[in-house]
Amino acid sequence: MKAHAIEIAEEFAKIQAEAAGPRSASQSIAATLCGSAGALYAFVMYDDPSAASEVSILGASGLDAATFRRLEQRASSTALMRVFELDEVIYLLVHDEPSLDLLVIDGTAIELIVAPFAAAEDRKGCVAAAFDKRKLSDRSEASAIVRLAALAVAQSIRIDDIKKHSSDVADEDAARAHEELKASHDVAKIIGNSGAMRQVADQVRQIARSNATVLLRGERGTGKEMLAYAIHYASLRARREFRKVSCSGVPASLLGTEIFGAESEPPKAGAIEQAKYGTLYIDEIAETSPEIQTRLLRLIRDSRFERINGTEPVRANLRLIFSTAHDLEQLAESGRFNVELLYRINAFTIFVPPLRDRKADILLLSEHFIEKYAKKHRRKVARISTAAIDMLAKYHFPGNVRELENVIERAVMVCDEGVIHARHLPATLQTAEETGTRAASTLEGAVAAFERDIIEDALKSSRGNIAKAARDLGTTERILGYKIKNAGIEPRRYK
């Protein structure tokens, strides 16, 4: 032996930890048997039923190319196959085995020590090392080293199996997450029956499958980001990355690096490179510096850009979506926004209406957010009362859909029954003007508002049937009719 057995075992362990796969490990282990254990040649044979050939040679050392090819072609019909029948280390004198004549070395008494291994129930293999029998000082030590080599190869195959399985699971999870995102941002999921929102949905469908740059305009909280996602997932780039960069409140130096990356060692990739072949959504383009606007103009015009502190142009292939809540034309007139950039990004514009101009969508949005947050917070909230919807409809919502979402999430959290009532909404919405009752600060006003809420819910459940509503409330039809008349409620609304 050229090295001690413990040193060779350490080499095997290192190979097992660092090898890129079974073939790499087998090649290195065969080389170690020749270099450190004194073998004249060595090879790893593998029988995998799923492979095209019956038996393959995963790795070899000390064999010329012609011998390697002949061995792989004839391995399954040689005496080497005995190792699988006996399932133990075997010793073969090559000169005595006609099927192994290709492994003979003239003037040398070759003995092959062959150790089997099992990588799985239906996959097996062996490690074979050739020694000059006349010069082998310790046959048992050589046999032990070949057995260790076989164990190392088997372990490298098992580790590779685990990595492949983990990779497959990760790919499946990624594909599932992608499909869930695509489904949740489908154009059909754009919530709204109002004419304005139907027009927005039509525009998204028209532009989605092109590569045109899109500008989303509208007040803060109107859902521009949601539309950017919808455009991406309805496009031909849907399976690629979607990246978002928010420009609001970010210093120009940091924003430049975030978008374009930086020329460093190694280079720092920005959002443009991260979104390669996909979509980059730049939120609030109006708040970018003149330098960044110039860089973005070149990106749109030439499909090229330079990293910060870089000089070499980098080619870009991606779809750009911008959004703003500002008046870009006014900013351009005052010199605070690049005029040519405005012309470039304004080619296809989608105006997203504020919530106060689409009051007809409040009920649909509210029901969507109730379902979302009831599931998230594990609350048994099924719907929202008519009185609460009326209250929401009279509110001006300066924060638009985002504010409505926050209001509904809070209501779901504080709701102690299956229906969100007016009293579950924030105090800012509960005014005398909005509820049509006297000030809720008085006991009489609070009781009246509560009673009206309950009556409307009962009418809603009974589809405007006063007799059924009375039975549900445990009162008479006459008393309920009297209360309905005094409260100014119209039962026909609920049919």
SVG drawing of the C-alpha trace seen along z (x, -y; Angstrom):
<svg xmlns="http://www.w3.org/2000/svg" viewBox="-100 -75 106 95">
<polyline fill="none" stroke="black" stroke-width="0.4" points="0.0,0.0 1.3,-3.5 -0.7,-5.0 -2.2,-3.9 -5.7,-2.5 -7.0,-5.3 -5.6,-8.0 -7.3,-6.3 -10.6,-6.1 -10.3,-9.9 -9.8,-10.5 -12.9,-8.5 -14.9,-10.6 -13.6,-13.8 -14.5,-12.7 -18.0,-11.7 -18.5,-15.2 -17.2,-17.2 -18.2,-15.2 -20.7,-16.7 -22.4,-13.3 -22.0,-9.5 -19.9,-9.6 -17.6,-12.2 -17.3,-10.3 -16.7,-7.0 -14.0,-8.5 -12.2,-10.0 -12.5,-6.8 -11.1,-4.7 -8.2,-7.1 -7.6,-6.9 -7.4,-3.1 -4.7,-3.4 -2.9,-6.4 -3.0,-5.6 -3.9,-1.9 -1.5,-0.7 -4.1,0.8 -2.9,1.3 -6.4,0.2 -9.8,-0.1 -13.4,-0.7 -16.9,-1.1 -19.7,1.0 -23.4,0.1 -26.5,2.0 -29.5,-0.4 -32.8,1.1 -34.0,-2.4 -30.9,-3.0 -30.8,-2.2 -27.9,0.3 -27.9,3.2 -24.6,2.4 -22.6,-0.8 -19.1,-1.9 -19.5,-4.9 -15.8,-5.6 -12.4,-4.0 -8.7,-4.7 -5.7,-2.9 -7.6,-1.7 -7.1,-3.0 -10.1,-4.2 -10.4,-1.1 -10.3,1.3 -12.9,-0.9 -15.3,-0.7 -14.8,3.1 -15.3,3.6 -18.6,1.6 -19.9,3.6 -19.0,7.0 -19.4,6.4 -22.8,8.1 -21.5,11.4 -18.2,11.6 -17.2,13.4 -17.7,10.0 -21.4,10.7 -20.7,13.4 -20.4,10.7 -24.1,10.0 -25.0,13.7 -22.9,14.2 -23.4,10.7 -20.0,10.7 -16.4,9.8 -15.0,12.1 -11.4,12.6 -10.8,13.2 -7.5,14.3 -7.9,12.6 -5.7,15.2 -8.1,18.0 -11.2,16.1 -11.6,16.2 -14.3,13.6 -11.9,11.1 -9.1,11.5 -9.4,7.8 -8.1,7.0 -4.9,9.1 -1.5,7.3 1.3,9.3 4.0,10.4 1.7,9.7 -0.5,12.1 -3.6,9.9 -6.1,10.5 -9.3,8.5 -10.8,7.8 -14.5,7.0 -16.8,5.6 -20.5,5.3 -22.8,2.4 -26.5,1.7 -27.7,-1.8 -31.3,-0.8 -33.5,2.3 -33.3,2.6 -30.0,0.8 -26.7,2.4 -23.1,2.2 -19.5,3.1 -16.0,1.7 -13.2,3.7 -9.5,3.1 -6.7,5.0 -3.5,5.9 -0.4,7.8 -0.9,10.9 2.9,11.5 3.5,8.0 0.4,7.7 1.6,7.7 -1.7,7.7 -4.7,9.1 -7.1,8.5 -6.2,4.8 -6.6,4.4 -10.0,6.2 -11.1,3.8 -10.1,0.7 -12.1,2.0 -15.1,2.6 -14.8,-1.0 -14.6,-2.3 -17.9,-0.4 -19.6,-1.9 -18.4,-5.4 -19.8,-5.0 -23.2,-3.7 -23.4,-6.6 -22.7,-9.1 -25.5,-7.6 -28.0,-7.8 -27.0,-11.5 -27.5,-12.2 -31.0,-10.6 -31.9,-12.8 -30.7,-15.9 -32.7,-15.0 -35.8,-14.3 -35.4,-17.6 -34.9,-19.4 -38.0,-17.8 -40.0,-18.7 -38.7,-22.3 -39.6,-22.5 -43.1,-21.1 -43.5,-23.7 -42.3,-26.5 -44.7,-25.4 -47.6,-25.2 -46.8,-28.6 -46.6,-30.0 -50.0,-28.6 -51.5,-29.9 -50.2,-33.4 -51.4,-33.2 -54.8,-32.1 -55.1,-34.8 -54.0,-37.5 -56.1,-36.3 -57.7,-39.2 -61.1,-37.6 -60.4,-38.1 -60.4,-41.9 -63.2,-42.9 -65.8,-45.3 -69.0,-45.5 -68.8,-49.3 -68.3,-50.5 -65.0,-52.1 -63.6,-48.8 -65.0,-46.8 -63.1,-49.2 -59.9,-48.7 -60.2,-44.9 -60.7,-45.1 -57.6,-47.3 -55.6,-44.8 -56.7,-42.0 -55.8,-44.1 -52.3,-44.9 -51.3,-41.9 -50.0,-39.6 -47.9,-42.3 -44.5,-43.6 -45.6,-47.2 -44.6,-49.4 -47.6,-50.2 -48.3,-53.2 -50.8,-52.8 -52.3,-56.0 -54.5,-56.6 -54.6,-57.7 -52.7,-55.8 -54.5,-52.7 -56.6,-52.1 -55.0,-48.8 -52.3,-49.6 -49.9,-46.9 -52.7,-44.3 -53.2,-45.3 -49.4,-45.1 -49.5,-41.5 -52.6,-40.8 -50.8,-42.1 -47.7,-40.0 -49.6,-36.7 -51.7,-37.2 -48.6,-37.8 -46.3,-35.5 -43.7,-36.2 -46.0,-34.7 -43.6,-31.9 -40.7,-34.3 -39.9,-36.6 -42.0,-39.5 -40.0,-42.2 -41.3,-45.3 -39.3,-48.4 -40.9,-51.2 -39.4,-54.6 -41.3,-56.5 -39.0,-57.8 -35.9,-56.0 -32.6,-58.0 -31.5,-58.3 -28.2,-56.5 -29.9,-53.5 -32.7,-53.4 -30.2,-53.5 -28.4,-50.5 -31.6,-48.7 -32.8,-49.1 -29.6,-48.9 -27.3,-47.0 -23.7,-48.1 -20.3,-47.3 -18.4,-45.7 -16.5,-42.5 -18.6,-40.4 -21.1,-42.5 -24.3,-43.3 -27.4,-42.5 -30.2,-45.0 -34.0,-44.5 -33.5,-44.7 -31.2,-41.7 -33.3,-39.8 -36.4,-40.3 -34.7,-39.0 -37.2,-37.7 -39.9,-38.6 -41.6,-41.9 -40.3,-44.8 -42.9,-47.0 -41.6,-50.4 -44.0,-52.0 -44.2,-55.8 -42.0,-56.7 -42.6,-60.4 -40.3,-60.3 -37.2,-59.3 -34.2,-61.6 -33.3,-63.1 -30.3,-60.7 -32.5,-57.6 -35.0,-58.9 -32.3,-59.3 -31.1,-55.8 -34.7,-54.4 -35.2,-56.3 -32.1,-54.5 -33.4,-51.2 -36.8,-51.6 -35.2,-53.1 -32.2,-50.7 -33.0,-47.7 -29.6,-48.3 -28.4,-49.8 -25.2,-50.3 -24.8,-49.2 -24.0,-52.0 -20.2,-52.9 -20.1,-50.7 -19.2,-51.5 -20.1,-48.3 -23.6,-48.2 -25.7,-45.3 -28.5,-44.0 -32.0,-43.7 -35.0,-41.6 -38.0,-42.4 -41.4,-44.0 -41.7,-47.4 -44.8,-48.5 -44.8,-51.9 -47.3,-53.6 -47.8,-57.0 -50.3,-59.0 -48.8,-62.3 -49.6,-64.5 -46.7,-63.7 -47.6,-66.3 -47.4,-69.1 -44.1,-67.8 -42.7,-67.7 -43.8,-71.3 -42.0,-72.4 -38.9,-70.5 -39.1,-67.9 -39.8,-65.0 -38.1,-64.0 -40.4,-64.9 -39.1,-62.2 -39.5,-59.6 -43.1,-60.7 -43.8,-60.2 -42.2,-56.8 -44.1,-55.4 -47.4,-57.2 -48.0,-55.1 -50.4,-52.8 -52.0,-54.2 -54.6,-52.7 -56.4,-55.0 -57.5,-53.3 -60.6,-55.1 -60.8,-56.1 -63.2,-54.1 -65.5,-57.1 -66.2,-56.9 -67.0,-53.2 -69.3,-52.9 -71.2,-50.1 -68.1,-47.9 -67.9,-48.4 -70.2,-45.4 -68.2,-43.1 -64.9,-44.3 -66.1,-44.0 -67.3,-40.4 -64.0,-39.6 -62.0,-41.0 -64.4,-39.4 -63.7,-36.0 -59.9,-36.7 -59.5,-37.8 -62.0,-35.4 -59.9,-32.6 -56.6,-34.3 -57.7,-35.1 -59.9,-32.0 -63.0,-33.9 -66.5,-32.7 -67.7,-35.8 -70.0,-35.2 -71.3,-38.5 -71.8,-42.2 -75.1,-43.8 -77.0,-46.2 -76.6,-49.1 -72.9,-48.6 -72.7,-48.6 -74.8,-51.8 -72.4,-53.4 -69.4,-52.3 -71.1,-53.7 -71.5,-57.1 -67.9,-57.4 -65.5,-59.1 -62.5,-56.7 -59.5,-59.0 -57.3,-55.8 -59.3,-54.0 -59.4,-50.2 -56.5,-49.9 -58.4,-51.8 -61.5,-49.7 -59.4,-46.5 -58.0,-47.8 -61.5,-48.7 -62.9,-45.2 -59.9,-43.4 -60.5,-45.4 -64.2,-44.6 -63.5,-40.9 -61.2,-41.0 -63.7,-42.7 -66.8,-40.9 -68.2,-38.6 -70.8,-37.0 -71.3,-35.8 -72.3,-39.2 -70.4,-42.5 -72.7,-45.3 -72.3,-49.0 -71.0,-49.0 -68.0,-46.9 -66.8,-49.6 -64.4,-52.3 -65.7,-55.3 -64.8,-57.7 -67.5,-56.0 -70.2,-56.0 -71.7,-59.6 -75.3,-60.7 -75.2,-61.8 -74.0,-58.3 -76.4,-56.2 -79.5,-58.3 -80.0,-58.1 -79.6,-60.5 -76.2,-60.8 -74.9,-57.4 -73.5,-59.0 -77.0,-58.9 -78.5,-55.7 -81.6,-56.1 -79.6,-56.7 -77.4,-53.6 -80.4,-51.4 -82.2,-52.6 -79.1,-52.0 -78.7,-48.5 -82.4,-47.7 -82.4,-48.9 -79.3,-46.8 -81.0,-43.6 -84.2,-44.2 -82.4,-44.8 -80.4,-41.5 -83.6,-39.6 -85.2,-41.0 -82.1,-40.2 -82.2,-36.6 -86.0,-36.3 -85.6,-38.1 -88.0,-40.8 -90.7,-38.5 -91.9,-40.4 -93.8,-37.5 -90.7,-35.2 -88.4,-37.9 -90.8,-38.4 -90.7,-34.7 -86.9,-34.7 -86.8,-37.6 -89.3,-36.1 -91.9,-38.9 -95.2,-39.5 -95.7,-40.7 -97.6,-43.7 -94.9,-44.9 -92.2,-44.3 -94.2,-46.2 -94.6,-49.1 -90.8,-49.2 -90.0,-48.9 -92.3,-51.9 -90.8,-54.0 -87.2,-53.3 -88.0,-54.1 -86.9,-50.7 -88.1,-49.4 -88.6,-45.6 -88.7,-45.5 -85.0,-46.3 -84.2,-42.8 -86.3,-40.7"/>
</svg>
